[in-house]
Amino acid sequence: MYVYADNAATTPVHAKAAEAMLACLKEEYGNPSSLHTVGQRAKELLDRARADMAACLGAEAREIYFTGGGSEADNQALLTGAMLGAKKGKKHLITTAFEHHAVLHAMKRLEKLGFTVTYLDVHEDGVVRPEDVAAALTEDTALVSVMLVNNEIGTLQPVAEIAKLCHEKGVLVHTDAVQAVGHIPVDVKALDVDMLSLSGHKFHAPKGVGALYCRKGLRPEILIEGGAQEFGRRGGTENLPGIVAMAAALKETTENLAREMDQVTALREKLIAGLETIPHSRLNGSRTLRCPGTVNFCFEGIEGESLLLLLDAKGVAASSGSACTSGSLDPSHVLLALGLPHEIAHGSLRLSLTADNTEAEVDHILAVVPEVVSYLRSISPVWEALETGKQPHLI
């Protein structure tokens, strides 16, 4: 048995999304900007996909801008909030220390452009406190960006509460919902956010396509010059096959969301209960305030890369954190933000499930992980020092 448990990195493309994409590739090859019949049929598909996406998110079609993925949408949202603020003389931005690097790196770039950024500390449970956001707000604050679901530990953030207090001060709010859309209910009106980013391949659509929700009345800053596409805010011929597939995937996941959330939550709870029996292990993030499918554990005395390679050899695909930083040997910035010491953060394991996973697959994970952890500890001088009392246990 081989278990794919790295759905936070990417998900397999579902049949309806693949069918919609293939039909578009074969039959509707026109450019939506063309005035002839073939082009106008393509435009009809684009408009329908935009309307379907909007309906799934509680938005209006005119508020949906298609992008090349979640990272692009994040960058466009932050630049939009920053530039709108700058026009009013407001150049202070707020985010958290455990955002995705698409947000953190974009914030660093904005700092070089003369903006000041407050990076809020994260509590041990991996949940941002609205009162911390309120305390950081100033008269110069233009934008607050807080993710809806953390991509590494899966914790849910109180975005609606944060948006309420920000709007009372006239501050724009963006949320990176890449790990939320398709996994929990996401309604932009209920969240009361001004901008929201999403990525298709996180909910069974192809890679390379995403979207930015931008509330009516806001015009996104242009990242890509070159044409009048996306209401004049993103140049370049639209990736129509990807967009059509993404809309089909989101529609399908939204229709089945309640049932799948219950199913995946049950698998997650079984997984957590089993992994907690491993001595000197730790669940990272809140036990309850988390999305259905993400579990993140640290195991003392081992190193994450070795754990992943051995798990793969035994039929389990997992990760130690964000796939965007998988080439780095540095410990997760998310776990460090939670206050974990480097030596513990190095031994992390992220398992992320969807409704495609089964109870039998969770059983396989629970059979393999303790075995691999035990083996790695048996050959680890660090573990020997911990067990002999030369170093104190931290978990």
Salt bridges, closest charged atoms under 4 A:
ASP6 OD1 - ARG350 NH2 3.32
GLU28 OE1 - ARG41 NE 3.01
ASP47 OD2 - LYS43 NZ 2.91
GLU60 OE1 - LYS216 NZ 2.84
GLU63 OE1 - LYS189 NZ 3.37
GLU72 OE2 - ARG234 NE 2.50
ASP74 OD1 - HIS174 NE2 3.47
GLU111 OE1 - LYS108 NZ 3.54
GLU124 OE2 - ARG282 NH1 3.32
ASP125 OD2 - ARG129 NH2 3.24
ASP132 OD2 - HIS123 NE2 2.87
GLU168 OE2 - LYS164 NZ 2.98
ASP192 OD2 - HIS167 ND1 3.06
ASP194 OD2 - HIS167 NE2 2.77
ASP194 OD1 - ARG215 NE 2.66
GLU230 OE1 - ARG50 NH1 2.78
GLU260 OE2 - ARG259 NH2 3.82
GLU269 OE2 - ARG268 NH2 2.80
GLU269 OE1 - ARG287 NH1 2.82
GLU276 OE2 - ARG287 NE 3.83
GLU300 OE1 - HIS280 ND1 3.81
GLU300 OE1 - HIS393 ND1 3.05
ASP356 OD2 - HIS14 NE2 3.08
ASP356 OD2 - HIS204 ND1 4.00
GLU359 OE2 - LYS270 NZ 2.92
ASP363 OD1 - LYS270 NZ 2.66
GLU371 OE2 - LYS314 NZ 2.83
GLU387 OE2 - HIS393 NE2 2.97
